[in-house]
């Protein structure tokens, strides 16, 4: 009797760990889920934060800056910033250390955290700049 119970306990532990890893990067408070291929309208709080915290845009002379899910060059691209566009900084407009990337003619591990449709996303400091 102990052996089947032991196996069930291990299976539950594995499932719980997988679930914890899946949910380890929760969306910010108040964020709504995004359906595949759709982006929700910007949140009013994003506009208020933008006035106080600054914004990130593409560096002059470049066609775009990619918005990534995590601060790594191999992270999924969630969007782009084109000239004339900008997004509000998330938690201040300083850079954060992340994974190394070579983009826009330079290499760096520095990233800007932005608020992108209610989620924290990242733009490489090699392609983005604050305004």
FENZI-V772626 format. One record per backbone hydrogen bond with DSSP energy under -1.0 kcal/mol. CO is the residue of the C=O (numbers start at 1). NH is the residue of the N-H. E is the energy in kcal/mol with one decimal. If there is no record, write none. Layout:
((CO & NH & E) (CO & NH & E))
//
This chain:
((1 & 5 & -1.3) (2 & 6 & -2.4) (3 & 7 & -2.2) (4 & 8 & -2.2) (5 & 9 & -2.3) (6 & 10 & -2.2) (7 & 11 & -2.5) (8 & 12 & -2.6) (9 & 13 & -2.2) (10 & 14 & -2.4) (11 & 15 & -2.4) (12 & 16 & -2.6) (13 & 17 & -2.2) (14 & 18 & -2.4) (15 & 19 & -2.4) (16 & 20 & -2.4) (17 & 21 & -2.4) (18 & 22 & -2.1) (19 & 23 & -2.1) (28 & 31 & -2.2) (35 & 38 & -2.3) (43 & 46 & -1.1) (43 & 47 & -1.0) (44 & 48 & -1.7) (45 & 49 & -2.6) (46 & 50 & -2.1) (47 & 51 & -1.4) (48 & 52 & -1.1) (49 & 53 & -3.1) (50 & 54 & -1.7) (54 & 89 & -2.1) (55 & 131 & -2.4) (56 & 87 & -2.2) (57 & 129 & -2.5) (59 & 62 & -1.8) (65 & 81 & -2.9) (67 & 78 & -3.3) (67 & 79 & -1.3) (68 & 122 & -2.7) (70 & 72 & -2.2) (71 & 99 & -3.9) (72 & 75 & -1.3) (76 & 69 & -2.4) (79 & 67 & -3.0) (81 & 65 & -1.9) (82 & 85 & -2.5) (87 & 56 & -3.0) (88 & 115 & -2.9) (96 & 111 & -2.4) (101 & 108 & -2.3) (103 & 106 & -1.6) (106 & 103 & -2.5) (108 & 101 & -2.6) (109 & 98 & -2.9) (110 & 125 & -2.6) (111 & 96 & -2.9) (112 & 123 & -2.2) (113 & 90 & -2.6) (114 & 121 & -2.3) (116 & 119 & -1.4) (119 & 116 & -3.4) (121 & 114 & -2.9) (122 & 68 & -3.5) (123 & 112 & -3.2) (124 & 127 & -1.2) (124 & 128 & -2.4) (127 & 59 & -3.2) (129 & 57 & -3.0))
//
